[in-house]
Amino acid sequence: MAHNPHAPQGPQEHDPAGSTQMFRAFVDDDTRSGPNPTPASSGGSRLGLILGVAAGVVILAVVAWLAF
């Protein structure tokens, strides 16, 4: 039988693209650094959210008024 140079040889754990190794390195690095502390929410972001929702309601009301 002829030798097939494209047949897998040796250990099959090698990822030719390296994506598995890069993913494992990423996961291992993330667990070593520990959990990231989340910053406390400030009042400014809450005010922006309220203003954004109010603006959305006003815009929907204007569009509904123009539609009728």
GIVEN-V231427 format. One record per helix or strand of 2 or more residues. SS is the DSSP state (@ for helix, = for strand). FROM is the first residue (numbers start at 0). TO is the last residue. Records with the same first field share a line. If there is no record, write none. Layout:
SS=FROM-TO  FROM-TO
//
This chain:
@=18-32  42-66
//
